[in-house]
Amino acid sequence: MDKKIKNEEVNEEIVDKTAEETENTAGKETECKEDSKDNEKKEQTPDEKIAELEKQIEELKVQQLYKVAEFDNFRKRVMQEKADLIKNGGAKVITTLLPIIDDLERAQQNMDKYEDVAAVKEGLLLIIDKFFKLLAQEGLKKMDVVGEIFDADLHEAIAMVPGQASDMKGKVIDCVMAGYTLNEKVIRYAKVAVAE
């Protein structure tokens, strides 16, 4: 039993010594490599250092030129895309309005054939209703302003009407021209008459 324990202790000592020797050898090799690198750097003449630095400067200049050219191309591409968007931005809305134009043309062609004014009027009202439904799908909404409190962010007062009931003071009593919002943003203010 004692022999086994002694053998294990001896084996552990051998392993520990081997590990220390390996670490020392690795450390010495690393130091040698670092010393040789330092010697190589120290051995460069000033002219060689200058040449190396000039080479690095040239490489940086080329990289900068590529980046400037790349950014310039990006800027031009974005400007072209913006111009195309502005030029063709209304295409979607016009495409949605084409069925209304077709309906109006059909109504115009058939107007002379019908002598019944009520039928023509009904057809025109259907076209107008379809027109407003298409615009509503695009986010257009007509403001309902009569009876509302005057709000300068939504309304434009074109007349002040005196002699109104006290509960109507400061409220819109008539809308001369309808106001519209597009996706909750006012695109035309409602022109209104306000009670004094």
Rosetta blueprint (number, residue, H / E / L):
1 M L
2 D H
3 K H
4 K H
5 I H
6 K H
7 N H
8 E H
9 E H
10 V H
11 N H
12 E H
13 E H
14 I H
15 V H
16 D H
17 K H
18 T H
19 A H
20 E H
21 E H
22 T H
23 E H
24 N H
25 T H
26 A H
27 G H
28 K H
29 E H
30 T H
31 E H
32 C H
33 K H
34 E H
35 D H
36 S H
37 K H
38 D H
39 N H
40 E H
41 K H
42 K H
43 E L
44 Q L
45 T L
46 P H
47 D H
48 E H
49 K H
50 I H
51 A H
52 E H
53 L H
54 E H
55 K H
56 Q H
57 I H
58 E H
59 E H
60 L H
61 K H
62 V H
63 Q H
64 Q H
65 L H
66 Y H
67 K H
68 V H
69 A H
70 E H
71 F H
72 D H
73 N H
74 F H
75 R H
76 K H
77 R H
78 V H
79 M H
80 Q H
81 E H
82 K H
83 A H
84 D H
85 L H
86 I H
87 K H
88 N H
89 G L
90 G L
91 A H
92 K H
93 V H
94 I H
95 T H
96 T H
97 L H
98 L H
99 P H
100 I H
101 I H
102 D H
103 D H
104 L H
105 E H
106 R H
107 A H
108 Q H
109 Q H
110 N H
111 M H
112 D L
113 K L
114 Y L
115 E L
116 D L
117 V H
118 A H
119 A H
120 V H
121 K H
122 E H
123 G H
124 L H
125 L H
126 L H
127 I H
128 I H
129 D H
130 K H
131 F H
132 F H
133 K H
134 L H
135 L H
136 A H
137 Q H
138 E L
139 G L
140 L E
141 K E
142 K E
143 M L
144 D L
145 V L
146 V L
147 G L
148 E L
149 I E
150 F L
151 D L
152 A L
153 D L
154 L L
155 H E
156 E E
157 A E
158 I E
159 A E
160 M E
161 V E
162 P L
163 G L
164 Q L
165 A L
166 S H
167 D H
168 M H
169 K L
170 G L
171 K E
172 V E
173 I E
174 D E
175 C E
176 V E
177 M E
178 A L
179 G L
180 Y E
181 T E
182 L E
183 N L
184 E L
185 K E
186 V E
187 I E
188 R E
189 Y L
190 A E
191 K E
192 V E
193 A E
194 V E
195 A E
196 E L
